[in-house]
Amino acid sequence: MKPDWDKLGSNYADHPSVLIVDVDCTADGQGTCQRMGVQGYPTIKYFMSGDKKGKDYQQGRDFNSMKSFAESKLNKPVCDAATKKGCAKNEVSFIEKHEGKSPDELKEVAKEKADELKEIRKARSEAESELKQKQREWKKREGALNRATNILKQMQKTAK
């Protein structure tokens, strides 16, 4: 697999948004592998924009399979703010809305967006935490109701 992996890396060496790397989990890369949840070798992970945990790649380990996956999943055009190439309609609208602003104005808008992103992530985290707590409560209540139902069924049988 290593030769095919290296060949894939060479294919994407100059690509602006795809980076092919390998980490030796038995040497200096142990910390990275632990953080990424790597338990078996070889493990292939891929990361989409903004994804810090990555997803496990579960397809073929030959060059053609990996290249096909990279082309279909990872090789998406990146929005170029200068030329608007690879940009979706909403991205073009956003670019046009902010064209002509000074670097300081752009910096302020970027700060506002970063703050808004932090707020959303915090709200999502709190909601996920609340949901997990509710799921524990529901599971506990469901178990109690299942036990009660089973006891009542037994009691019905013995009452006959």
Secondary structure, 3 states (H helix, E strand, C coil): CHHHHHHHHHHCCCCCCCCCCCCCCCCCCHHHHHHCCCCCCCCCEECCCCCCCCEECCCCCCHHHHHHHHHHHHCCCCCCCCCCCCCCHHHHHHHHHHCCCCHHHHHHHHHHHHHHHHHHHHHHHHHHHHHHHHHHHHHHHHHHHHHHHHHHHHHHHHHC
